[in-house]
C-alpha cells in the first residue's frame, strides 16, 4: 500500500489518496473507493477491508480522503471526489494505473459520491459501482427534515435544497451516463431500497447499461450482510466490469448491454 499521496489542497485542507496496487505487471484498471459515514465520519483507511477482494479481481484501489461535514458543507466532498478522479487520470500512470479503465465506487455516503462523480464528470469513468448508496439525495434530505434529524452536511450548505438536487443520482439520469452497478440490501434501514430500484429503472429507460443486485439482508454496513450475499455482490461486480471491458473478460454485445435485477 502506498499511503497519503497528495491530490488536493483547499483552504488549508490537505487531501490525500492511498493506493492498493495488485501484484503483477500493470497498468492495472483502478477502482476509486469513496468511504461511507454519512458525510460526517469515516476515513479512507476503511478501504483496506475491501481492497483484497478488488485486488484479486485485478483492480488497483485508490482511496481518497474527502472533506466531512465538520470541515466543509456540501458540495465540498463531491468536489473533492471529482478532484480525486482527475488526479487518478493525470497521475495514475506513474503508479501503474490504467487511466483509461477507471471505476468510481463507494458504500453508503461514499456510494452517493461515486454516483455523483460519475454523473457530473466532464470525462466520466468507465463504470460506477455503488453499494447501499443514497440514490435520491433530495428525497432523503426531505425525509430526514420531516423526522427532525437533518443531514448537517446538506443543511449547512448555502442552498441545501439545490445542492441535494444537483447531487441526487436519480435526478441526474440521462442518456450517455457510465454503466452503473447498484448493490443494495432489500431491507436497508438507512438507504431506501426503493430508490435503488427507481434509479436502475430510470437508467435502463435512458439506455444506460445498469444492473441492480439485490442482497437479501436487513443490514446497511457490509459487516451486517450475510457473507454469502457480500460474496455474490463481489461476483456480480467482477462479471459486470468484465462485460463493460474494465476487466479482462470476454463479453458479447448482449452481455455488455445487460440490465437486470438479480437476487
Rosetta blueprint (number, residue, H / E / L):
1 X L
2 X E
3 X E
4 X E
5 X E
6 X E
7 X E
8 X E
9 X E
10 X E
11 X L
12 X L
13 X E
14 X E
15 X E
16 X E
17 X E
18 X E
19 X E
20 X E
21 X L
22 X L
23 X L
24 X L
25 X L
26 X L
27 X L
28 X E
29 X E
30 X E
31 X E
32 X E
33 X E
34 X E
35 X L
36 X L
37 X L
38 X L
39 X L
40 X L
41 X L
42 X L
43 X L
44 X H
45 X H
46 X H
47 X H
48 X H
49 X H
50 X H
51 X H
52 X H
53 X H
54 X H
55 X H
56 X H
57 X H
58 X L
59 X L
60 X E
61 X E
62 X E
63 X E
64 X E
65 X L
66 X L
67 X L
68 X L
69 X L
70 X L
71 X L
72 X L
73 X L
74 X L
75 X L
76 X H
77 X H
78 X H
79 X H
80 X H
81 X H
82 X H
83 X H
84 X H
85 X H
86 X H
87 X H
88 X H
89 X H
90 X H
91 X H
92 X H
93 X H
94 X H
95 X H
96 X L
97 X E
98 X E
99 X E
100 X E
101 X E
102 X E
103 X E
104 X E
105 X E
106 X E
107 X E
108 X L
109 X H
110 X H
111 X H
112 X H
113 X H
114 X H
115 X H
116 X H
117 X H
118 X H
119 X H
120 X H
121 X L
122 X L
123 X L
124 X L
125 X L
126 X L
127 X E
128 X E
129 X E
130 X E
131 X E
132 X L
133 X L
134 X L
135 X L
136 X L
137 X H
138 X H
139 X H
140 X H
141 X H
142 X H
143 X H
144 X H
145 X H
146 X H
147 X L
148 X L
149 X L
150 X L
151 X L
152 X H
153 X H
154 X H
155 X H
156 X L
157 X L
158 X L
159 X L
160 X H
161 X H
162 X H
163 X H
164 X H
165 X H
166 X H
167 X H
168 X L
169 X H
170 X H
171 X H
172 X H
173 X L
174 X L
175 X L
176 X L
177 X L
178 X L
179 X E
180 X E
181 X E
182 X E
183 X E
184 X E
185 X E
186 X L
187 X L
188 X L
189 X L
190 X L
191 X L
192 X L
193 X H
194 X H
195 X H
196 X H
197 X H
198 X H
199 X H
200 X H
201 X H
202 X H
203 X H
204 X H
205 X H
206 X L
207 X L
208 X L
209 X L
210 X E
211 X E
212 X E
213 X E
214 X E
215 X E
216 X L
217 X L
218 X L
219 X L
220 X L
221 X L
222 X H
223 X H
224 X H
225 X L
226 X L
227 X H
228 X H
229 X H
230 X H
231 X H
232 X H
233 X H
234 X H
235 X H
236 X H
237 X H
238 X H
239 X H
240 X H
241 X H
242 X H
243 X H
244 X L
245 X L
246 X L
247 X L
248 X L
249 X L
250 X L
251 X L
252 X L
253 X H
254 X H
255 X H
256 X H
257 X L
258 X L
259 X L
260 X E
261 X E
262 X E
263 X L
